[in-house]
């Protein structure tokens, strides 16, 4: 810590950082959901040079038995850095740092998962840092909540996370390796976007109360951006499926129906013949939509839930 | 990818393949105002939020608009009365421990079978790895589950193949009033038992079993779209008449 190294200028006179970002700018973030098929849920996050993989199993039986809670589920996180994730080889296995991170991430996730729904079980979250460039716990937590949602685990909200810090005497967002090592402070936070509650707040270094306030505001705004990316990642998993679903003929008749010439040419670039006939088989599907509604109607709503959650409200 | 998304919007607006409902994400606002919170929905004031990744569905129950989330993924959550397919994990002197694909294993007591089993003689009836069609007898507040083998259709299963799909997709496999599964059975001429826990037992001609497995995978992957029954009829090699019948039954109210 500290700025003893006078040769490196972390913030230039124009207010640009070493990697060319402005103080309030995030690194490019890419999130993908459902990348692993053996796990119940999974996610992959690329955050600048960070690469994190998250896998979720559960709810499942707790081992060892004495850890199980008869009232609720427990969330067990395992944050692990790959031996090749950093410049010098990292000695594999849990160390003091990763045990601490596993603990704080478990607690952050436990605050959004509806743990009361699954007594005596565990929800295991495995986080593998494949490549690290500062801010891995934020990237890991971001990935973990997407993986939990992908696993179909009920949650109050997703958790976006982001770090702020102080570099060259100025509060900056989302520190990367050099800033983390040479800057004055680093403060990772995670929030529940709906309520604005903080679920993770740590700090390394020194900041004045004003700087902390400024940093929190910055990080909150950044978390909202990350939240949108998380949502998009989950949506996309179910959108891409349409590609497989639509074989060429279906695609073609779909385009014909919409009758937008520009679309038509774009999609029929392989020169498929354009026939005007509308395939009959498609017609009854509109009716089938009703069938679907009926079908799901068979699922019952637990009466107790209804009573507690808005009976009086409905009467009024 | 952009192209695909554009196409999908066009199609869902049109009439070819329709998403069954809007996809929602945990914490997403699903409704505001006079509603009832149904499955996987929580309330804060008069705002309703989803707790699971799934499809939003608003339905009128007894004159009240109820919001449900139909999950797209998730493990099996045992419910009393569910038919499940269990695999023996362990034997006790008076119980067999079944893996029912749920969070915890479920014991089957010797009195809950159609046989008269002597104390300590459990090994004569089931061995580890044996399969049975069972029913969830009860589930208590701490999610202790017990199963029974007394009842119609509940039995030890011999031979056949077990396929596992996501339990959240089982209602789609069964179809409204069992229409989908009835059609698969008649077209494939296989014996099929569908467990609510996502396990499906299929017995019959090996080739036909493979075809059924493929169709089940297809249903699992496309459950959030409408118009599956006819598609499945085609994939199982049903003639034009079968496809037409599938459409008719599905369009009948």
Interface residues (C-beta under 8 A of the other chain):
Chain A: X40 X41 X58 X59 X60 X61 X70 X71 X112 X114 X118 X119 X120 X121 X149 X150 X151 X152 X153 X154 X155 X156 X157 X158 X192 X193 X194 X231 X234 X235 X236 X238 X239 X240 X241 X242 X243 X244 X245 X246 X250 X251 X253 X254 X255 X257 X258 X260 X263 X266 X267 X281 X282 X283 X284 X285 X286 X287 X288 X289 X290 X291 X292 X293 X294 X295 X296 X297 X298 X299 X301 X302 X305 X306 X309 X310 X311 X313 X314
Chain B: X1 X3 X4 X5 X6 X7 X8 X10 X11 X13 X14 X15 X16 X17 X18 X20 X23 X25 X26 X27 X28 X34 X35 X36 X37 X38 X39 X40 X41 X42 X43 X46 X49 X51 X52 X53 X54 X57 X59 X61 X64 X66 X68 X70 X71 X72 X73 X74 X75 X77 X103 X104 X105 X141 X142 X143 X144 X168 X171 X172 X175 X176 X221 X222 X224 X225 X226 X227 X228 X229 X230 X243 X247 X250 X251 X253
